[in-house]
Amino acid sequence: MSSSPEQGPAPANLPASASRQWFATCPKGIEGLLLAELLALGASGGRETVAGVYFDGPLAMGYRACLWSRLANRVLLPLAKFEAQDADALYAGLMRVDWAGIMSPEQTFSIDFSGENTHIRNTQFGAQRCKDAVVDWFVQHGGERPSVDRADPDLRFNVRLSRHGILLALDISGGSLHRRNYRLQAGAAPLKENLAAAILLRADWPGMAARGGALIDPMCGSATLLLEGAMMAADIAPGLARPRFGFERWQGHSAPQWQALLSDARGRAERGKQARLPEIRGYDADPKVVHRAQENIASAGLEAVVRVSCKPLAELTRPTHLPLPMGLLVCNPPYGERLGDKDSLQYLYRQLGETMLREFPGWQAAIFTADRELGRATGLRSHKQYKLWNGALESSLLLFDLGANRLSDKLPTAGPAVVATPLAELSDGAQMFANRLRKNRRRLTSWVKREGIECYRLYDADMPEYAVAVDVYGDQVHVAEYQAPRDVDPAAAAARLAEVQAALPAALDVAPEHIVYKVRQRQRGDEQYGKQDSSGELLSVREGKAKLLVNLRDYLDTGLFLDHRPLRLRLEREAERKDFLNLFCYTGAATVHAALGGARSTTSVDLSNTYLGWLRKNLAHNGLDETRNLLERADCMAWLQACGRHFDLILLDPPSFSNSRKLAESFDVQRDHPALVRAAMAVLRPGGVLYFSNNRRGFRLDPALASDFQCEDITRSTLDPDFQRNSRIHQCWRLVAPTAPLRHDSPWSRR
């Protein structure tokens, strides 16, 4: 450490070539990286400690650390060390320091005090006693009283109280070095620049850049990782754009030596920018965030090197304008402590893993997250893991070799075993049921293969005595038993169900534990949201471009109405560059289709937190963010009357009846649909399209709607082969908004 205040000359009086001991602070977890960096910059020795590194070197070494360290927070020059157990001893020790060799009374200063003991119990009191000592020293030596400036002082001192005594140091950096002065605006959860640099160094980005590799960040935020990567590749000193350093107003400052170092750094930066630099690109789903990133890139003067554009994860592909056989894909995805819904993020990470492996084979990848479980949710195996600290938050850096990796099994789908009654031979009734299943499957096979259908209805009470609906979801089967009429003997109904349970595994070649059985009854109010089980299992299934999450066990419904498949695919085809509104959105399958179809924006409205949470997971599972896909928890009618926005494409699919406790009045689709449809048409842009659907048996559309609007019954075209036998499962109309301005007495204006 430094000598005591009574020994040796003041630091300002030492020759510039004299070796001094310095201390550089840094985020926890990167001390080894910082030591290696400082040795590479010319330090003659070094020693790691928690959140910092001691190193030796002349004055130029301190300057070089401030200018070139990509990892340090601050660089401190120890000035004095002495024993002090109480405030009086602290004051006396500082009064023995030759302050005239450090600063002039005309300069402003501030004290950063850390540490406590039994006599000095808070840092504010410690800082106050230090300030008193500095001011009183100048007064006693016939000078003026220097002033304190906490915001922008000429000199900043660090006083640390520990069991070893007091250490006084000058902060020659003059503020945290992570501030490179290029970031004009940060996002909602900014990553500090020196931590971003540590991530890139751990992932060997400098080596990758030297070999001609590219750098891509699919969730770039304010572009911090990209800019740090560009500065490394272009040999730009991270401190080159800082307005000033703390040593520039220190009495021991050597301006000629500093100017020589600064001139060399500027020359290296100019040569670096003119060299052939690697491809560096970033993407983000939020256009506002992309705009902030572009401003930061311009501030850094790196527009020719770093390019960012608006693109959600769902649309991420490897650039094709030039060969990119290798590179580093790096990102800091949301991890629940800051942005996003943690329950849905595992699906976002899974989408990230699938995209990385599909689009960037042979590349390296680095994911920085505070949640290791989310990192594992990518489905990829990381070959290296590093513990880093993002402020007080313990985080992990996971490195992946995408050339020697593969996705783990799909998201868990198997639940508790549901064992069918073992029968050596099927009864006549079970055999008849099995034969019908086989017949239906043969009839649908060519359609299923041709259209790539993964989920479909195989049987829907085709034979009245077997009143069940059998739906296929990938490699699993969902069986909903319709409630038997009151005049049916319960024992007979149970026997029929036993025959169904016996026949299904053999007929469909499905393990009994992959078949889920439910009794379907008429539901009231919030009962449709009530849980039947609590497995929490979500099965991922495909429908066209979309990956959708279904729950076969926990709720009465699975989260996906199979009969609306054609309508969802139609919406996907029509959604490009349109603002889409999904009313009574349920789990948001139609929203996902519209977003994947290129909708400019989607808005989904529902009163159920359960369903909106499910939609949030569906969005994340498809790499879609909530910037352009808004979720609104509200009563649809009230929301329509107050929204003040307009849309090009609307889906209105209300329940048949609801007397939810969340509503002041009950809802009946037959009674209430005229007002609801008119309210929806009122927020439709001229020429826009509203699809109105419901599944109430015997429903009749209000004749006034058919006469007031261009209205077409499209029910038949919204039924695929698996539902054409049961054509009454829903009814659907297509309504088009007038293209001409409306008169005030237009029926459309009636609410």
Phi, psi and omega in degrees: 000183179286160175287167179289167182299332184278347187253135171077168180286160175294151181305329180291338183265356178287147174297150181299332182279348182292139180284137177236163171261136181239165175221126178248127177269157181200166174298146178300140177103347181240019182300318179297319176297318181295318179300314179298322179295315182293321177297321178294333179277353175118006177298141183272352178186162181196159179210129179281147167218179182295123177062031177180172181219131169273138177211161184243153176162167179287183182303320181298330179293321176297317177299315182298321179297319179294320186280323192248347182288124176271352190244334186287149169273309181217155172242122185247140174252108179298133181252325183199153176219132181204163178279140177196109180267339181225178185294326180292319179292323176299314180298314183296319180297319179289333178290342179272354178283140176279087185290338180294333178280358184247319184208167176254157182295342179283346183273154176265158181211168172215159181240125169259112184251136177224150179103155179214156169214192184292337181261328178247099194262351174212152187291331179295319177294317179299317179296324180295317180293324177295317179299317179301318182296315181297312181297314182294327179299314181294321179296316181294334180262022172077017181256182177279165177278119175289155183256153176267136175224103184286333185280309185216071183282158173293319181227141179239127181250148179244122177242121183242126178259124177218181179292345177272355180119207181254134173240120176259130180220150175266129177276096184283346177284331177074032184129161186299132182286351178293341178279101182275348179078018173256341185273101179285321179220145177249161176282193184288336181221074188290147174261126181296147187298320182288330174289322175299319178297321179296320178300315181293322179291319177298327180274005179058043176297318179304318178294319178297316180297321180295333179270006177089017180284162180258165178232125180227134175240110183283349178225067198284343181056232182275011172076023182298312180298320181293317181292320177296320177295321179293320180294324176295312183295327183266004178059043179262125179296130183295337181264008187294330184262002179292139183294325176193165177243162183295329183289344186292342178245017178272144182297333181269009184290138176251097183299316181299318180295319179294318180296326178295316178294319181295318180296320178296318180295321179294320178295318179296322180295317180296317179294323180295319180293331181275347180285168177282115186255157182291163176290124180229115185225151177221155180222150173207149183281342185263115181298329178293319178294319178298320178297319177296319179298318180297323176295318178295320180296318178295321179298326179278353182069031185240029180299330181281350185251315186251127178235136178230151179211165183273116180199125176287164180302327181300336183255008184290127173222159177289134178304144184243003184288345175203157182296132177228073185289339180215160180170183179238122172260117187231141177199159177240080184291164174297148181221032168089325179286347184227279185257151172087164178267117187300327180297332183264349189289335179299330179283327174295316179294322177298317176299320178298315179298315180297318182293318180301313184290323182286316189266340187231050179298138180087351179275173169254154180221150178222126178239126178254122184211152175270001183231104182298327179298321177294322177299321178289336180294347175299337184083004181251156180264125177270133181270346176217144177225137178233139176269124177231164180240123176260089190068235178269001186264117177291128185228170181230141170252119182251127180252138184231137170261105185284349177276341181231054184216163174206155180288141173290178179305162180300168177307143185308134181234333184283134180248195178302141183298134174242095189273125178287158178297119182289124177232130180297323179221146179287141174290170179301318180295316179295322179295321178296318178295318179297320179298320179295320178299314180297319179298314180297320181294320176299319181296325185266349189302311183296320178296316180300315181291315183298318184266356181067038183281128179254334182232127182201163177271125182263330185205137180219079178051041179304320176251118188306328182288341176247080188273074177226158170250127181247116181243137178262129176235092182064241180260016179237163184231135179245123183242118178252115179275124176288145180295130181291142176303159183298331184275003178269132180298122180305324179295321179293320178297319179296322179295320178298317180296322177298322178293321176299314181296325179287323187282324189301308182303317182289319184291324186252358182056049181238136178297140181306326182287352177260015177242126182249133182245137176220149173263121182266124178233163176296128183256154180229143175054233183277004184298332180295338178271349185293145182278140172266335182209180180221040181290328182071011184277131176242126179260131179270124179233158181254144173216103185062231179283342191272145167253123186237144182262127177238153177238109186276348190246323196275332185238164178300314176261158185273346185103001180213113177277108187294331182292342181268009180307308181300324180291320178297317179293326176295316179299320178300318181292329185264356191274349187303128179059028178242155171268118188251136178240128180244105182265140189054057197288346181058229182271007170078024179301319179294325177297315179300316179299316181296318180296316179291337176280001176097023178301141176296321176204157170230146174229128183238127185240130175202156181270350186263122173296326179301311182289322179294322175297322177295317177299319179302319177294318179299320178298311181299323182296338179254011179071026181256136182264178181259013177288312179258000180236092189271143178245131182233121175267109185192161168289128189299318182296314179296321181295317179300321182288341185243357192291322179068020180235168180228155188224159179263335187215128184228138169249123178239106183228076185282163174289163178292320182205144175208132170234045181305146177296341180283347182254142178290327180231158178288162177240131175232119188296324179294318182284320193258355187293329180301313180293322181293316180295318180295322178295322178290320178296332181291340178255012179266131178292155177307131182082356179287167186237134174245128172257119181248123183222150170202164184243028177280125178294135179079010181295141176233127179291137177303121183303330180296327179293317180296328181274330183279335185233160171288105192232130182229130175280113183246021186306312185299324181282353178256020178240120177278172183305330183285351180236004183290337176291326181250071187288353180265010184294330172204166173234145185216137178234150175247118180245135182246132179287144178300147178272339180273152177302146183271144171284158180296334181265012179296143177298339179294332183281349179288135184251000000 
